[in-house]
Amino acid sequence: MRCVRRLWGFTLTLIHVSAVLLVWTGAPRAGEACAAAEEQRGTSADALLLCRTCGHELATGADIRSVPSRLALSSRNHTLPGGRRVNVQLFENPHGLRFEVFTFRKADVDQHWPADKHFTWFPGFSWTAATCPRCRTHLGWAFQPSVWPNTITKSQFEESDQTFVALITHRLLSEDFASSLLMTPKSFTS
């Protein structure tokens, strides 16, 4: 019993000393820490979106483009780090699988032509599967106007204002979140 009291007293002393050191060294206050973190992160336009499987850089926040569809089962707004609001839409394919997607003006994905006009979620557009160029994971779909030829070049797709990519939300990872998972020991940074 005496040993437990000593240990408890030591723990309280250690907590007290730690608290004093934090205040005495001028540790940033809660608001200051948030502001500093926000400055380091940059704006949502700078934020990179990565493939969740391999970490390949797919797009930036500036590439997001809202393309609403009347065929969406539901639609909601989502706030990205930095405060930018984006439209997230829920779709269902003919097999009953549901996907929540963000739409982008462009993204670094491989498109697998020919484009298909059947079962499109965006009327007036044909779709083709979009995969990660590094790990080949299915990330979503690329959409082009249905009046276009079924097969086009990647540069034609990227240069057009009429094309867009819909990427599945749970297959993406923000760079900010990925960075928060990786802790570098202080001894490695000095």
Helices and strands as residue ranges (DSSP letters): H 2-24, H 30-41, E 48-51, E 57-60, G 61-63, E 74-79, E 85-92, E 98-104, E 110-116, E 125-131, E 138-145, H 154-159, E 164-168, G 169-171, E 172-174, H 175-181, H 186-189
